[in-house]
């Protein structure tokens, strides 16, 4: 039996088990199913990364013909990233969803949707037919929509799910238009027709096709201004779904962009400048919005937008290298992008899992309500700190190496001095990347400090407590890989060598990476030894003071005899200076009560950050449309006689228009005879 047959039978068996078993068994069946599906799909992926591309065809329809399934090095890289994140997500989710054990039917739909999303993601990476690709894309989109609306009894959750579904289908419409355009010109829905399109049409047409496809995939990836579904869908979904969506679902948009760059022979220079510009804007805007968020998962969602921008900078750099026929620059750009695809899937899923632990321990996501959780959830705090350091791009963790590679590519572009315009673009991108890194450090200093350090700011309904090893196991798995990439980079660089050669159109032996890449692991090791030295000194101090008497006191004494949690920085006060500097870009809504009299009543002050792009492109037009439609509300007045009249008018128009059309034709013919 073929790999495809084995995969489909395994998927069907896992779905049947999920439906038939009880609430506890459903999670186990989902874990077994995802692990089995991941192992099956990883076999051809690993072979492809060693040079053995997997190719197989199966019968489609009369309309599509035979459907090719191909796992080449680029597909293989994304398949392996998807599989690892899906495994950690389902392992974490099995424990997370135990809180909803009484909702048996909802759990069945949830885990079936999870399995179908995994199948859709793998199919998108392997399909080479436009129709089959769109079917797999739709399966992935509908499945993830059902995952987002698991808590459908909440109005905000339903709104977030519908928002995601609508914007996802706008992207589907654009992709469909592009594929139909290609089929109309080439006569085939096979991906080979996309390559033929550029040879048969003008450079302007091929560039237009590339932009149309980019925007279609950008809705899924979350590039600005197509990102507005992310800050709503991620907080609404269960935390393991948020980790999966941020870790791999939005990366499927990146895969689509890279695949189209490979297939369409277009003006790579123009495409590179376009992607580089929109990516810098995406990265900077995403992190600027993240800083002022008070919902922990919404903060993380905006950081997904930021990291999509970083990946896009690498892609834009690679395209510019291809446009100038500078293979080393193209290789460095695409290497940074592909490696950051993996890195972001790791530290972002880890952060969402940590946020899930915090949520189920405290039953809130409001950062202003937290404080001192490191004392009650020390292992979750340590793992969240690990993810925070990685996302900030600090050594010896994985985020540092991919961002350093992109930096080195930008420096190489400046040194190459292709043109004054290119130098300005590279300087612009480098300044944007540096700003992203600095603001990310500020954001996670706020997030970790306010959530885990200090004293509790609000009295919670129940005392938070740490979760068991089973809940933390997938987080440890992700954390180990985060450190491994920072210390053993060469093994992961070797894994993407064939994909890089495939992207830039050279042989594997010509894929030569800069010598500076070798220094990255050394930097990681130096930093790791420094961390171990600090840990050793701390252990020695603990050993030497173990017999001394212990005393307890407030965390922030500072010589003040009556400390109170109200003296601590809040999330709002921490970023107040930044918020005032960036007020031209940010949109902040303030709610406060006036304070009057000598002995004023209890007062309150709070701020809420709104997305200016979402307000301008979505909320404001919808508000105006509702206002316009409201002018016709008199038609819906509840009177049965009026509704009967509307029906009669419709029948008269439906029957009378053909006669009116014939009379107009007779009149026109009469005029022509005069």
MIDOFI-466493 format. One record per residue: x, y, z of N, C-alpha, C in turn; residue in three letters. Coordinates in steps of 0.05 Angstrom, whole numbers, plus 5000, padded with zeros to 4 digits. Example, Ala and Ser with C-alpha at 12.3 -4.5 7.8 and 13.67 -1.06 7.14 Angstrom:
BEGIN
526448865156524649105156526449345156ALA525749555142527349795143525850015157SER
***
This chain:
BEGIN
501749765000500050005000501750255000UNK500950464986502550714983502450875009UNK504251065011504251245033501651395036UNK500551475013498051625014495751455025UNK495651205016493551025026493850975056UNK496350925065496850875094496051125110UNK496751365099496151615113493051645116UNK491651605094488751645095487351445113UNK488251195113487050985130487651055160UNK490051145166490651225193488951465202UNK488551655184486951885190484051805196UNK482951625179480251535183479951375209UNK481851205216481751055241481851245265UNK483551445264483751635286481151785290UNK479951865268477352015270475151835283UNK475051575274473051395285473551355315UNK476051325324476551285352475751535368UNK476351765358475652015372472552035376UNK471051955355468151975357467051765376UNK468251525377467051305392467851295422UNK470251395428471251375456469951595474UNK470351555501469351745520471251995520UNK470652185537472052445537475052405541UNK475852235560478652195565479952045541UNK478551855530479651705508479951865483UNK478252065479478352235455481152365453UNK482052475476484652605476486952415470UNK486752175481488751965476488751885447UNK486351855435486151775407487351995389UNK486852245397487952475381490952475382UNK492052415406494952405409496152185392UNK495051945394495951725378495751775348UNK493451895340493051955312494952155301UNK495452375316497252585306500152475305UNK500952325325503652215325503952015302UNK501951845297502151655275502251795248UNK500451995244500452145219503052295215UNK504152395237506652545235508952365227UNK509052125238511151935231510951855202UNK508551795193508151705165508951925146UNK508152175151508752395133511652485135UNK512952425158515752505161517652325146UNK516852085140518651905125519452015098UNK517552085080518352205055519652475058UNK518952625080520152885084523052855090UNK523752675108526652625114528152535089UNK526952355074528152265049528652505030UNK526652685028526952915010529253095019UNK529753125045531953295055534653165050UNK534652905043537152775036537452735006UNK535652854991535952844962534052664947UNK532252524961530452334948527552444948UNK526952604928524352734926522152524923UNK520052544939517852364938515852454917UNK515152284898513252354877511352114874UNK508752184875506651974871504152114860UNK502751964843500252064832497951894840UNK495552014843493151864848490951984831UNK488951814826486851894807485152114820UNK484652324804482952544812480252514799UNK479352724786476752724771477352764742UNK475152754726475352804698476353094693UNK475653264711476353554708479353604714UNK480353454735483153514743485153314732UNK484253074724486152874715487652754739UNK490052644734491652534755492752754773UNK492752714799493552914818496352844828UNK498353004823501052944832501453024862UNK502752854877503452904904506552904905UNK507753124912510653154911511653264938UNK513553134950514853244974517753294966UNK518353544960521153614953522453744978UNK524953834977526253945001524754175014UNK523554354998522054575010519554475025UNK518054305012515754185025516554035050UNK518753885048519653715070520253875095UNK521554115091522154285114519654365129UNK517654455114515154545126513654305138UNK513654075125512353835136513453765163UNK516153765166517353695191516753905213UNK516754165206516054375225513154335234UNK511454285215508554235222508253995241UNK509553785234509253535250510153575279UNK512453695283513453725310511553905327UNK510654125315508954315329506254185335UNK505154025316502653895320502853685342UNK505053545344505453345365505453485393UNK507053695396507053835421504353965428UNK503054055407500354185411498353975421UNK498253745409496353545417496953425445UNK499553405451500353305478499553505499UNK499953765493499153975512496053995513UNK494853975490491954005488490353785503UNK491453545503490053325516489653395546UNK491753495558491453575587489753835590UNK490254015572488754275573485754235571UNK484954055553482054015548480653845569UNK482153735589480853585610479053765627UNK479454025626477654205640474854215627UNK474654105603472054105589471053825584UNK471753645603471053365599468053305597UNK466453475609463553435608462353495580UNK463753635564462753705537463653505516UNK462453265517463453045501463153095471UNK460853195463460353245434462253465424UNK462553675440464353895431467253795429UNK468053605447470753495446471153325421UNK469053175414469253015389469753195365UNK468153405362468453585340471253715341UNK472153785365474653925368476953745358UNK477053505368479353325361479153235332UNK476753195321476553125293477553355276UNK476853595283477753835269480753865270UNK481853795293484753805297486153615278UNK485153375276486253175257486053265228UNK483753385221483353475194485153715187UNK485653895207487454115202490254015196UNK491053815211493753695207493853575179UNK491753425171491753315144491753535123UNK490253745127490153965108492854105105UNK494254145127496854275126498854105110UNK498853845115500653665100499953665071UNK497353645065496453635037497153895022UNK496954125035497654375022500654365014UNK502354255031505154245025505854045003UNK504153854998504753634980503353654953UNK501053794952499453804927500853974906UNK500653884881501754044859499554094837UNK497154094845494854154828493254374842UNK492554584827491254814838488554744852UNK486954584839484354514850484654344876UNK486454144875486953984899488154164921UNK489854344913491154534933488954694947UNK487054804931484954964943483054804961UNK482554554953480954374970482254324997UNK484954264996486454225021486554485037UNK486754715024486854975037484155025051UNK481954955038479354995049478854805073UNK479854555071479654375094481154485118UNK483454595113485054705135483654955147UNK482455125130481155365139478655305156UNK476955125146474555055160475154905186UNK477154725185477854585210478854775231UNK480554965224481655155243479455345253UNK477455405236475255565245473755425268UNK473255165264471855005285473554995311UNK476154985308477854985332477755255347UNK477655465332477555735344474955775361UNK472755675350470155725363469355505382UNK471255365394470655155413468855255436UNK469455485447467855615468465755795454UNK464055675438462155825422459955955438UNK459755915464457756045480458456335486UNK460956405479461856685483461556845457UNK460357075459459857245436462557325423UNK464457395439467057475428468357255413UNK468057005422469256775408467956735380UNK465356755379463956725353464756945334UNK464957185344465757415327468557365317UNK470357275334473157225326473257005305UNK471656795309471656575289470556665262UNK468356815262467256905237469157105223UNK470357275239472357465228474657305214UNK475657105227477756935215476756795190UNK474356685191473256535168472856715144UNK471856955148471357145126473957225113UNK475857305130478457405119479957175106UNK479756935117481056705104479856655077UNK477256695074476056645048476456865028UNK477057105038477957315019480557225006UNK482357115022484857015012484356784992UNK482456604998481756384980480756494954UNK479056694954478056814929480356924912UNK482157054924484457164909486156934897UNK486656724913488156504902486656364880UNK484056344882482356214861482556374836UNK482356644838482556814814485256774801UNK487356764817490056734805490256464791UNK489356244804489555984791487855954766UNK485456074767483756074743485056234720UNK486256454727487656614707489856444694UNK491456304710493556134699492355914681UNK490155784690488955574675487755684648UNK486655924649485556044624487756094604UNK490256154613492456214595493855954586UNK494255774604495855534598494255284593UNK491655284601489955054596490354824616UNK491754884639492154674659491954784687UNK490954624705490954694733493354594748UNK495154454734497554344747499454584754UNK501054554775502854764782504954824761UNK505454634743507254684721506254914703UNK503554944702502455164687503155434698UNK503655454724504455714736507155804725UNK508955604722511555674709511255744680UNK509455604666509055664637507755934633UNK506256024652504856284650506756504645UNK508956514660510956724657512156724629UNK512556494618513756474591511856564569UNK509256534574507256594554506156884556UNK506557014579505457274583507657484586UNK506857734588508757954590509857964619UNK512158094623513258114650511258254669UNK509758444659507758584675505658394685UNK504758214668502658014675503757824696UNK506157724693507357544713507757674739UNK508557934739508858084764506158124777UNK504058184761501358214772500357954784UNK500957724771500157464782501557414809UNK504157484810505657444835504457614858UNK503757864852502558034873499857924881UNK498257834862495657714869495957474887UNK497757304881498257064898499457144925UNK501257344925502357434950500157534969UNK498357694959496257804977494457574986UNK493857384969492157154977493457004999UNK496056954997497456805019497956985043UNK498157255039498757435061496457445081UNK493957395072491757385091492257155112UNK493156935102493656715121496156765138UNK498256875126500756915140500557135161UNK498857345155498557565174500257805169UNK501057855144502458095137500558335141UNK501658565150500058805151499558905123UNK497158985115494759035132492758805132UNK493658555126491858325124491958165150UNK492758285172493258145197491058155217UNK488858295211487058385232485458155245UNK485557915233484157685245485857565268UNK488457585267490157455287489657545315UNK489557805321489157895349486557815361UNK484657725345482057635355481957325357UNK482957185336482756895336484556765356UNK486956865360488856735379487856745408UNK486856975418485856975445483356815449UNK481656795428479156645430479556345431UNK481556245417481955955415483155845440UNK482755575445484355445467487355485462UNK488855475483491655555481493355365463UNK492655105463494254935445493554995416UNK491055075411490355165384491755425376UNK491955605395493355855390496255795384UNK497555615399500255535393500555415366UNK498655245358498755115332498355315310UNK496355495313495855695293498255885289UNK499255985311501556165309504056015300UNK504355765308506755615302506855515274UNK504655415263504855295236502655385217UNK500255455227498055525208498755775192UNK499755985206500456225191502856185173UNK504555985180506955925164506255805137UNK503755695135502955575109502655795089UNK502056035098502056265080504956325070UNK506856305088509656335080510456125060UNK509655875064510255665045509055725018UNK506655825017505455894991506956104976UNK507856314991509456524979512056414967UNK513456254983516056134974515555954950UNK513455804950512855624928512355784902UNK510855994904510256154880512856304870UNK514556384889517056504880518756314864UNK518656054872520055854857518855804829UNK516255824827514855754802514755974782UNK514556224791514056454773516756594767UNK517556584742519856734733519057024728UNK519457194747518457464745520757664751UNK520057914755521958114762522558094792UNK524457924799525057864827525958114842UNK527158304828528058544842525658704852UNK523658744835521258894843519758744865UNK519558474861518258314882519658324908UNK522358314907523958334932523658594946UNK523758814932523359074944520559104956UNK518558994942515859014953515558844979UNK516558604978516258425002517958545025UNK520358645019522058755040520658995053UNK519459165038518159405049515759325066UNK513959155056511559085071512358915096UNK514558775094515458615117516558785140UNK518058985133519159165154516759305168UNK514859405152512459525163510959335181UNK510759085172509258875187510658825214UNK513358795213514858735238514658965258UNK515059205249515059435267512259485278UNK510259475260507559525269506659315289UNK507359065283506558845301507558875329UNK510158935331511358955358510459205372UNK509959425357508959665369506159625381UNK504459475367501859415378502059215402UNK503959035401504158835422504758965449UNK506459165449507359295474505059395490UNK502959505478500859635493498459455498UNK498759195493496459015498496458935527UNK494058895538493758805566492758515567UNK491858405545491158125544493557965535UNK494457775552496957635547496957495520UNK494857365513494757215487494557415463UNK493257635467493157835446495957955442UNK497457995463500158085461501857895445UNK501557635450503057425435502157415406UNK499557465401498557465374499857685357UNK500157925368501558135354504458075349UNK505657925367508457835363508657635340UNK506457495335506457325311506557495286UNK505157715286505257905263508158005260UNK509358075283512058175282513957975270UNK513757715278515657515268515057435239UNK512657465230512057435202513557645186UNK513657885197515258095185518158025183UNK519357905204522157825203522657615182UNK520857415180521057215159520857345132UNK519057535129518657675103521157835096UNK522557945115525058085109527057895096UNK527257655107529057455095528257385067UNK525557355063524557285036525157515016UNK524657755025525157985008528158005001UNK529857955021532757955016533557744996UNK532357504998532957294979532157364951UNK529757484948528757564922530557774909UNK531457974925533258174915535858054906UNK536857854921539257714912538857574886UNK536557454882535957324856535657534834UNK534557764841534257974820536958084811UNK538858094829541558194822543457964814UNK542357714812543857474806546257444825UNK545657514850547657484871546857244888UNK547857004881547056764894547556764924UNK549956854934550456854963548357014978UNK547657244968545657414982542957274982UNK542157154960539657004959539556774979UNK541756634981541956404999541756495028UNK543156715035543056805062540156895070UNK538857045051536157135057534156905061UNK534156715042532356485045533056305069UNK535656285075536556125098535456245124UNK535656515127534556635151531556605153UNK530156625130527256595130526356315137UNK527656115125526855835130527555755159UNK529755845169530555785197528655925216UNK527856165210526056305228523256195228UNK522556065206519955915205519955705228UNK522055555230522355355251522555495278UNK524255685281524755815307522255935318UNK520756085302518356215312516256005319UNK516055785304514055585312514655475339UNK517255465347518055355373517455545396UNK518755785395518455955418515656075420UNK514156105398511556215400509556005411UNK509855755403508155545415508755515444UNK511255535452511955515480510755735496UNK510755985486509556205500506556175502UNK505256075481502356035483501655815503UNK503255605504502755395524503055515552UNK505155675556505455805582503155985589UNK502156135569499756305573497356135580UNK497155895568494955715575495055615603UNK497455565613497855485642496855715660UNK497755955653497056185669493956225669UNK492756195646489856235644488256025661UNK489055775658487555575673488155575703UNK490355705711490955725739489655975751UNK489056185735488056435746485256505734UNK484556385712481956435698481756725688UNK483956835680483957105668486457125650UNK486257305630488557365613489357655615UNK488157805634488758085638491358105653UNK493458215640496058235652495958405678UNK494158595679494058775703493158625728UNK492058385724491058225747493158035758UNK495458015745497457825753499557945772UNK501557785778503757875795504557645814UNK507157605816508157405835507657115828UNK506957055803506356775796508756595796UNK511156715795513556545795513856385821UNK512656495843512756345868510956115869UNK508756125853506755915854506955725829UNK508155825807508455675783511255705772UNK513255605788516055665780516955535754UNK516055295748516955165723515655295699UNK513055365701511855515679513255775675UNK513955915696515356175694518056145681UNK519455935688522155885676521855825646UNK519955665638519555605610518555845594UNK516856005606515956255593518256445590UNK520056455610522456625608524156525585UNK524456265582526056155560524956245533UNK522256215530521056305505521356605501UNK521256765522521557055520524257125511UNK526356995522529057055514529556975485UNK528356755476528656665449527356855429UNK524856945435523457125417524757395415UNK526257475436527657725436530357705420UNK531057465411533457435395536057445411UNK535957335435538357345452539757065451UNK542457065451543856805452543656695480UNK543956425483544556225462542056085451UNK539956235447537356105439536956145409UNK534856005399534555975370533856235356UNK532356415369531656665355534056825347UNK536156805363538556965357539856885330UNK539956625325541456535301540056615275UNK537456585274536056645249536056955244UNK535657105265535757395262538557485255UNK540657365266543357435259543957375230UNK542857155220543257085191542057295174UNK539657395181538357605165539957865167UNK540957925191542658165194545058145176UNK546357905176548757875159548157905130UNK545757815121544957855094544558155087UNK543458305106543058595101545758735099UNK547658655116550358765115551758695089UNK551358445080552458365054551358525031UNK548758585032547458745011548559025011UNK549159145034550259415035553059415024UNK554659205031557459195022557559144992UNK555559004981555558944952555059194936UNK553759394947553259654934552059624906UNK549859474904548659434878547759704866UNK546459864882545560124873544960294898UNK544660554894543960724916541160644928UNK539360574910536660494920536860244937UNK538460054929538659804945539959854972UNK541960034972543260094998541260225017UNK539660415006537660545023535660335034UNK534860145017532959945025534159765047UNK536659695044537859515064538259665090UNK539059915089539260075113536560105127UNK534460155111531760175121530959915135UNK531559685122530759425134532359375159UNK534959445159536659395182535659565206UNK534959815201533959985222531259865233UNK529559775215527059655223527459405240UNK529359235231529958985246531059045274UNK532859255275533959335301531659445320UNK529959605308527659705324525859485334UNK525359285317523759055325524958915348UNK527658865347528958725369528858885395UNK529359145394529259305418526459315431UNK524459355414521659375425520759105435UNK521658885423520958615432522058575461UNK524558655466525658635493524058795513UNK523259035505521559195522518959065528UNK517658945508515058825511515158585530UNK517158415526517258175543518458225571UNK519858445574520558535601518058605616UNK516258745602513658815614512058565620UNK511858385600510058155602511057975625UNK513557895624514557715645514657845672UNK515458095673515658235699513058265712UNK511058355698508458415710506958155717UNK507257945700505757695704507057535726UNK509657505726510957305744512457425767UNK513257675766514857795788513057965806UNK514258065827512858245845510758095863UNK508658235870506558125887503958125871UNK502057945879499457945866498058215867UNK497058305844495658565843492758545849UNK491558315844488658275849488358005863UNK486457995882485957755896484257575877UNK485357335871484057155852482156975868UNK480256855852478256675865479556425877UNK481656335865483056095875486056135874UNK487455995891490356025892491655885868UNK493156025851494555895829496455675838UNK496755465823498555245829499855135804UNK502155025807503654915784502354665774UNK502554615748501454365737503554145737UNK502553905733504253665734506053635710UNK507653425711509653375690508353325663UNK506053185663504753125638503953375622UNK503153575637502353835625504853985615UNK507153955629509554105622511353965602UNK510853695598512553545580512853665552UNK510753735538511053855512512554115513UNK512354265535513754515537516754465541UNK517454255556520254175558521354085531UNK519753945515520653855489521354095471UNK519654295471520154535455522554685466UNK522754705492525054845504527754725498UNK527854455498530354325491531154385462UNK529254385444529854435416530654725412UNK529454915427530255195426533255225433UNK534155095454536955105462538654965442UNK537754725432539354565413539954725388UNK538054875377538555025353540655235357UNK540555365381542555575387545355465390UNK545655215399548255095404549254925381UNK547454795366548254615345546954705318UNK547454955311546255065287546954915262UNK549354815260550254705234548554475225UNK547554315244545854085236543254185223UNK542154405233539654505222540154655195UNK542454785193543254915168543554695146UNK544854475153545154255134542454145125UNK540454155142537854045135536454215114UNK537054475112535754645093537454705068UNK539754575066541554625043540254565017UNK538854335014537554264989535254454983UNK533854535004531654724999532654994989UNK534955085000536155334991537155314962UNK538355084956539255044928536855044909UNK534654924918532154914902531055194898UNK531155354919529955624917531455804898UNK534155794899535655984882536555864856UNK535855604851536355484825539255414820UNK540655314840543455224837543654944847UNK545954824841546454554851547154554880UNK546654334894547254324923550154394929UNK552054324912554854384918555454674916UNK553754824901554155114898552855274921UNK551455134939550155274961552155324983UNK553755534981555855594999554955815018UNK554955755044554155955064556556115074UNK556056365083558256525093559656395116UNK562256465119563856345140562856445168UNK561556675168560556785194558456595207UNK557256425190555256235202556556055223UNK559055985218560455815237560855935264UNK560956205265561356345290558856355307UNK556556305295554056315310553956115332UNK554655865325554655655346556655725368UNK559055835361560955915381559856125400UNK558456325388557156525405555256395425UNK553656205414551756065430553155915453UNK555355775446556755625467557955805488UNK559156035479560256225499558056315518UNK555756385507553556475524552556255542UNK552556005532551655785548553555735571UNK556155755566558155725588557855945608UNK557256185599556756405618554356355636UNK552256255624549856185639550455965659UNK551955765651552755545669554555655692UNK556255845685557955955706556256105727UNK554356255718552556395737550956195753UNK550055985740548555775755550355645776UNK552855595769554755465787555255645811UNK555655905806556056095828553656105847UNK551256105835548856105851548555855867UNK549255615855549255365869551255365892UNK553655475887555655495908554755665931UNK553455895924552456075945550255925962UNK548455785948546355635963547655425981UNK549755295971551055085987552355206012UNK553655436009555055556031553155676052UNK550755756043548955886062546655706070UNK546955446065544655266070544055236100UNK545955286117545555246146544855506160UNK544955726146544255976159541255996163UNK540356146184537456166189536156326167UNK533756236160532256366139530156556150UNK529756776136527756976144526157056120UNK523657116124521857186102521057486105UNK520757616082520057896082518757966055UNK517758206053516558286028518558296005UNK517558245981519358235958520658505953UNK518958725954520058995948519859155974UNK521859115992521859266017522659546013UNK525059596003526159855996525960056020UNK526059956044526060126067523360226075UNK521260146060518560236066517060036084UNK515960126106514959946126512059856120UNK510659976101507959896095507559856065UNK508859656054508659616025505859526017UNK505159585993502559505981502959445952UNK501559245941501859185912501159425894UNK499759625904499059855887501460025881UNK503659985895506060145890507660025866UNK506859795857508359665835507559795808UNK509359755789508759835762506459655752UNK504559785738502559635723503559605694UNK502159445679502959415651502659675636UNK500559825643500060085630502260295638UNK502860305664504860505672507660435662UNK508260175658510860095648511360205620UNK509360215604509760295576508660575571UNK508060735592506860995588508561185571UNK511161195577512861375561512961285532UNK513161025527513060935500510460995486UNK508260965501505661015489505361305481UNK506461485496506361765489508061835465UNK510361695462512061745439510761635413UNK509261415416508161275392505261345388UNK504261555400501361605399500361675371UNK502261755353501361805326500661565310UNK501861335318501261075305499260915320UNK499360925347497560765363494860905366UNK492860755373490160855378489360755406UNK489460925426488960855453486260965462UNK484660795474482060875485482360885516UNK481661105528481961135557479261145571UNK479061005593476561015610477361095638UNK476261305648476961395675474461535688UNK474561535714472461675730473661925742UNK472162145742473062395753473262375783UNK475262515794475662515823475062795833UNK473062825851472163085862471963065892UNK472263295904471863315933474263245949UNK474163305975476363255993476662955998UNK474362826001474462536005472962405981UNK474362375958473062265934472361975937UNK470361895921469661615921471761455905UNK471361195904473361025891473461095861UNK475861125851476361205823477660985808UNK477460995781478760795764479860925739UNK481860805728483060895704484160655688UNK483460635663484360405647484660495618UNK486360355604486760415575486360165559UNK485560195534485159975516486360055489UNK488059875478489359935453487659825430UNK487159995410485659915386487559905362UNK486959745343488559725319487659925299UNK489360125294488560345276487860245248UNK489360045238488859935212486259795211UNK485659635232483059495233480759695234UNK481159915249479060115251478560245224UNK480760315210480460445184479460275162UNK480360025161479659845138477159675143UNK476459625168474259445173472059575190UNK472759665214470659755232469260005221UNK470760205212469560455202467760405178UNK468660255157466860205135464360045143UNK464659855161462359705170460359885185UNK461460065201459760255215458160425196UNK459460525175458160685155456060525140UNK456760275134454860105119452360055136UNK452759995162450459955180448660215181UNK450060435182448560695183446860725157UNK448060665134446660685109444260495108UNK444760245116442560045115440360115135UNK441160245157439160325176437160515165UNK437860665144435960845132433660705119UNK433960445113431860295101430460105120UNK430860155146429659985166426560005167UNK425560225156422660265155421360045138UNK422859915120421659705104420959465120UNK422559425142422059185159420559285184UNK417959325180416359445202414459255216UNK414558995209412858795223410058785214UNK409258925193406458915184406258715161UNK404458515165404058305146403158405119UNK401458615119400458725093402758825076UNK404658965089406959065074408658845062UNK409058625077410658405067409258275043UNK406558255045405058135022405358324997UNK405258585002405658774981408458754968UNK410558714985413258674974413358434956UNK411958214965411957974949410558014922UNK408258154923406758214898408458384879UNK409758584890411458754873413658594860UNK414858414875416958244864415958074841UNK413557944845412357784824411757944799UNK410658194803410058364780412558434765UNK414658504780417158574767418358334752UNK418258104765419457864753417957794727UNK415257824727413757754703413757984682UNK413958234692413658454674416258544660UNK418558484673421058574660421558444633UNK420958184629421358074602419658214581UNK417158274588415458424569416458704564UNK417458834585418559104582421059094564UNK422658884567425058854551424258824521UNK422158654516421358624488420258874476UNK418659034492417659284482419959484475UNK421959484492424259664486425659574461UNK425959314456427259224432425559304407UNK422859264409421159334387421359634381UNK421459794402421660084399424360164385UNK426460024394429160084382429160004353UNK428059774347427959684319426259874301UNK424159984313422460174299424060424292UNK425560524313427260754308429360714287UNK430360464286432460404265431260404237UNK428660354235427460344208426760624198UNK426760814215426061084206428361214190UNK
***
